[in-house]
């Protein structure tokens, strides 16, 4: 599957370890993570070299071709919210939003209260819980995932 991974570039990146584990887990299962660069230390600097319009056009092209959107949504990020909202409103792709359970009081109600039928919310306490969810619900590339049903 082609997966668009959402993670803040300009906001709170304190969950970077969990985000890196998500990307590594998805890739180990054979998925193509279109936005794997977001978990690099220099993600913002690299995007700055492209410029805002080029980043928007690139990311929108990736969003349109993704089979699944997965985001680590614990950090404050207008971009992740935009991406999730765009997909839930304009496409049929499934959306999985992970967030640290101890940060729920800092997250938008538009994330934590989401009841859209294409959206799955996954609060987690440890990166290991995230990996377990991905393995059990997303699965290997080429298999029908529990999320896709």
VOPAGU-2260 file (C-alpha; in pm, 1 decimal, decimal comma):
REM VOPAGU-2260
SITE   aa  ch    i         X         Y         Z
SITE  UNK   A    0       0,0       0,0       0,0
SITE  UNK   A    1     100,3     359,2     -52,2
SITE  UNK   A    2      80,5     529,5     284,0
SITE  UNK   A    3      83,6     900,7     346,0
SITE  UNK   A    4     228,9     944,3     693,5
SITE  UNK   A    5     133,8    1266,3     869,1
SITE  UNK   A    6     362,0    1417,2    1131,2
SITE  UNK   A    7     423,5    1774,3    1234,3
SITE  UNK   A    8     721,3    1951,2    1082,8
SITE  UNK   A    9     678,8    2287,5    1253,9
SITE  UNK   A   10     491,6    2190,2    1572,4
SITE  UNK   A   11     573,7    1978,3    1876,8
SITE  UNK   A   12     797,1    1691,6    1761,4
SITE  UNK   A   13     834,9    1532,7    2105,8
SITE  UNK   A   14     679,0    1209,9    1974,6
SITE  UNK   A   15     942,7    1175,2    1702,1
SITE  UNK   A   16    1059,4     837,5    1840,2
SITE  UNK   A   17     709,0     692,9    1808,6
SITE  UNK   A   18     669,9     843,7    1459,9
SITE  UNK   A   19     998,6     686,4    1348,6
SITE  UNK   A   20     886,0     348,7    1481,9
SITE  UNK   A   21     558,8     380,3    1290,2
SITE  UNK   A   22     738,5     449,3     963,2
SITE  UNK   A   23     992,5     170,7    1023,7
SITE  UNK   A   24     714,5     -75,8    1107,4
SITE  UNK   A   25     514,6      15,3     796,3
SITE  UNK   A   26     821,4     -21,2     576,0
SITE  UNK   A   27     914,4    -354,1     737,5
SITE  UNK   A   28     566,7    -477,4     638,2
SITE  UNK   A   29     638,2    -383,5     276,5
SITE  UNK   A   30     441,3     -59,2     253,7
SITE  UNK   A   31     562,5     245,6      64,4
SITE  UNK   A   32     564,4     546,5     298,6
SITE  UNK   A   33     540,3     844,7      67,9
SITE  UNK   A   34     632,5    1096,8     337,3
SITE  UNK   A   35     903,1     906,9     524,6
SITE  UNK   A   36    1119,7    1221,8     518,0
SITE  UNK   A   37     897,3    1374,3     788,5
SITE  UNK   A   38    1074,6    1168,3    1054,5
SITE  UNK   A   39    1418,4    1297,4     953,6
SITE  UNK   A   40    1585,0    1552,8    1179,6
SITE  UNK   A   41    1615,8    1802,0     893,2
SITE  UNK   A   42    1258,4    1771,6     761,5
SITE  UNK   A   43    1171,4    2140,1     801,2
SITE  UNK   A   44    1498,8    2258,6     650,1
SITE  UNK   A   45    1452,9    2027,3     351,3
SITE  UNK   A   46    1096,5    2147,8     294,5
SITE  UNK   A   47    1213,8    2508,8     327,5
SITE  UNK   A   48    1449,7    2455,7      35,8
SITE  UNK   A   49    1153,3    2356,6    -180,7
SITE  UNK   A   50     933,5    2644,3     -70,1
SITE  UNK   A   51     574,1    2646,3      52,1
SITE  UNK   A   52     397,1    2614,1    -284,3
SITE  UNK   A   53     616,9    2324,6    -400,8
SITE  UNK   A   54     561,1    2143,9     -69,7
SITE  UNK   A   55     184,6    2193,9     -99,6
SITE  UNK   A   56     174,7    2066,4    -457,8
SITE  UNK   A   57     398,3    1767,1    -378,5
SITE  UNK   A   58     201,7    1672,5     -68,8
SITE  UNK   A   59    -136,7    1708,9    -238,5
SITE  UNK   A   60     -16,4    1479,4    -518,9
SITE  UNK   A   61      91,8    1222,4    -257,4
SITE  UNK   A   62    -238,6    1257,3     -71,0
SITE  UNK   A   63    -432,8    1189,1    -390,8
SITE  UNK   A   64    -238,7     869,6    -458,8
SITE  UNK   A   65    -229,2     724,8    -107,0
SITE  UNK   A   66    -425,6     416,1      -7,1
SITE  UNK   A   67    -411,4     496,7     362,5
SITE  UNK   A   68    -334,9     803,2     574,5
SITE  UNK   A   69    -167,6     738,8     907,9
SITE  UNK   A   70     -68,2    1023,4    1136,9
SITE  UNK   A   71      96,7    1074,5    1470,2
SITE  UNK   A   72    -130,7    1358,1    1581,8
SITE  UNK   A   73      -3,3    1431,6    1934,4
SITE  UNK   A   74     184,7    1748,2    1835,5
SITE  UNK   A   75      -2,7    2063,4    1749,0
SITE  UNK   A   76     -10,5    2073,2    1371,1
SITE  UNK   A   77    -232,5    2258,9    1128,8
SITE  UNK   A   78     -83,6    2049,9     848,0
SITE  UNK   A   79    -185,5    1712,5     993,7
SITE  UNK   A   80    -533,7    1846,0    1064,7
SITE  UNK   A   81    -561,6    1978,3     709,8
SITE  UNK   A   82    -446,5    1647,2     561,8
SITE  UNK   A   83    -685,2    1438,8     771,3
SITE  UNK   A   84    -976,4    1673,3     704,1
SITE  UNK   A   85    -906,2    1679,4     332,0
SITE  UNK   A   86    -902,7    1301,8     308,3
SITE  UNK   A   87   -1210,4    1253,1     522,6
SITE  UNK   A   88   -1403,8    1514,6     327,9
SITE  UNK   A   89   -1284,9    1463,8     -26,8
SITE  UNK   A   90   -1166,3    1108,1     -69,3
SITE  UNK   A   91   -1237,2     749,1      21,9
SITE  UNK   A   92    -899,1     671,8     181,6
SITE  UNK   A   93    -902,3     542,3     536,9
SITE  UNK   A   94    -745,0     755,0     809,9
SITE  UNK   A   95    -573,1     634,5    1127,8
SITE  UNK   A   96    -487,8     898,9    1386,1
SITE  UNK   A   97    -250,6     795,1    1663,7
SITE  UNK   A   98    -202,7    1015,3    1968,3
SITE  UNK   A   99     -35,3     984,1    2306,1
SITE  UNK   A  100    -308,5     904,4    2557,2
SITE  UNK   A  101    -152,5    1130,8    2821,6
SITE  UNK   A  102    -179,3    1430,6    2585,7
SITE  UNK   A  103    -550,7    1405,3    2511,3
SITE  UNK   A  104    -621,5    1730,3    2699,4
SITE  UNK   A  105    -388,1    1915,5    2461,0
SITE  UNK   A  106    -546,6    1786,6    2140,0
SITE  UNK   A  107    -823,0    1941,3    1935,3
SITE  UNK   A  108   -1170,8    1799,5    1988,9
SITE  UNK   A  109   -1182,8    1771,3    1608,3
SITE  UNK   A  110    -926,1    1493,3    1648,8
SITE  UNK   A  111   -1036,5    1324,1    1970,8
SITE  UNK   A  112   -1408,1    1354,8    1894,8
SITE  UNK   A  113   -1385,5    1233,9    1535,2
SITE  UNK   A  114   -1656,3     978,6    1456,0
SITE  UNK   A  115   -1617,9     971,4    1076,3
SITE  UNK   A  116   -1668,7     617,5     947,5
SITE  UNK   A  117   -1334,5     625,8     760,2
SITE  UNK   A  118   -1137,6     740,2    1065,8
SITE  UNK   A  119    -985,0     523,0    1336,7
SITE  UNK   A  120    -852,7     689,3    1653,0
SITE  UNK   A  121    -573,9     509,1    1836,1
SITE  UNK   A  122    -463,7     647,2    2172,7
SITE  UNK   A  123    -137,1     489,6    2285,7
SITE  UNK   A  124      93,7     490,7    2585,5
SITE  UNK   A  125     406,9     344,3    2423,9
SITE  UNK   A  126     559,6     307,7    2076,4
SITE  UNK   A  127     526,1     -69,3    2118,6
SITE  UNK   A  128     145,7     -33,3    2130,9
SITE  UNK   A  129     161,9     156,3    1802,0
SITE  UNK   A  130     368,2    -114,6    1635,6
SITE  UNK   A  131     130,4    -382,1    1761,4
SITE  UNK   A  132    -171,3    -194,1    1622,8
SITE  UNK   A  133      -5,0    -148,1    1283,4
SITE  UNK   A  134      94,6    -515,4    1262,1
SITE  UNK   A  135    -254,0    -634,9    1366,6
SITE  UNK   A  136    -472,3    -384,5    1179,1
SITE  UNK   A  137    -272,6    -263,8     879,1
SITE  UNK   A  138     -73,6    -578,7     814,1
SITE  UNK   A  139     163,3    -663,7     532,8
SITE  UNK   A  140     156,4    -500,9     192,2
SITE  UNK   A  141     -64,9    -698,6     -42,4
SITE  UNK   A  142    -293,3    -831,1     232,6
SITE  UNK   A  143    -640,5    -692,6     295,8
SITE  UNK   A  144    -607,4    -499,9     617,5
SITE  UNK   A  145    -863,4    -487,4     895,1
SITE  UNK   A  146    -876,0    -108,8     840,9
SITE  UNK   A  147    -958,1    -142,5     469,7
SITE  UNK   A  148   -1267,2    -354,8     538,6
